[in-house]
Amino acid sequence: HCSFEFDLCGWKQDENDDFDWHLRTSSTRKLGIGPATDHTLQEPSGHYIFIKNSFFQLSGQKSRISSPVLSRKNKNCKVREGVVVEGTKDLISIIFYYHMYGAHIGSLIIYQRTTLKHEKILLNLTGNQGNFWQRKALTLSGDGDEDFQVVFEGIAGEGPRDGIALDDLTFSRDC
């Protein structure tokens, strides 16, 4: 679990992207850009990670942050949620909260990336999602024997006052 209250918890900025995710609090936000509080503490002093469109980023530029490597050999890296989908249990492996608000917001894409750099899109959100924290739970696919990472990619939009925030990234307990 990472609440970003103290650091990035082993999540790493990608070296080949265009700009970085930043650790911040709502009390340091300028001109009302970003959420009013973090998700964890529901306080302006609480931390989350954030990217914002600015005059320094061109529309379409990317910022990526990657989880620590998770072992595919760990068969318990999934938790049963009890939801039946097409006769099988729905397996949830990562839960997170996101905030995407603004008229010209970009995109948030979540990937599962193997150690051989094969990427599979798990979720693609584009545009204004509302001025509040939203919960999302995703299943990490079980095909292959390669270790993997989860990658959050923020893509800059056109509005210089819009941004994307992430908080409370949680893998299943046994991951």
Secondary structure, DSSP 8 states (H G I E B T S, - for coil): -B--SSS-TT-EE-TTSSS--EEEEGGG-STT-S-SS-SSS-STT-EEEEEE--TTS-TT-EEEEE---B-TT-TT--EEEEEEETTEEEEE-EEEEEEEESTT--EEEEEEEETT--EEEEEEEES--EEEEEEEEE-----SS--EEEEEEEE--S-TT-EEEEEEEEE-TT-
